[in-house]
Amino acid sequence: MIVVGVLLVVLAALFLAGFVLASGGSTEAEFFGLILPNLSARALVLIGLALGLVIAFGFGLVRSRVAGWARRRKARRAAATARSSVDGDEPTVDFSRPAPEAR
């Protein structure tokens, strides 16, 4: 898998180098009524690429925060279960299965 990953990175770098070095035509872009004249196709694609990377980075941050929250929540539940089983006074609640009335 490492070899495949390295090959994909090399192919992406070659594609990006060819894209940046090749000449491109100009186009007129319209964005919600705003007309951007004489915008090169290369700039339009690079702007789209940059926006896509920013969005992917944002989704990655959200995903990592949600995963951390879930890990901390699971650790708190495990600690509460361990504490209640040691004390023996409090009834143990099993959160891994739904309540009988929810079935």
C-alpha positions, 0 to 999 in steps of 0.5 A: 500500500505504501508503494501505491500511495507513493505512486499516486503522490508522484502522479499527482505531482506530475499532473500539477507540474504539467498543469502549472507549466502549460498555457491556458485560455481565458474564460469569463466566470459568473458567480451569483451575478458577479462576473469575473472577466479575463479569468484564466482557466488555470486560475479558476481550477487552482481556486477550486482546488484550494477551496476543496483543500480548505473544505477537506481540512475543515471536515478533518478537523470536525471529524477529529474533534468528534472522535475525541469527544466520543473517546472521552465519553466512552472513557467516562462511561467506563470509569463510571461503570468501574466505580459503580461495580466497585462500590456495589451500592449503585445499580449498573446501567448498560448503555450499550443496549437500548432500553426495553421500551425502545425495542 
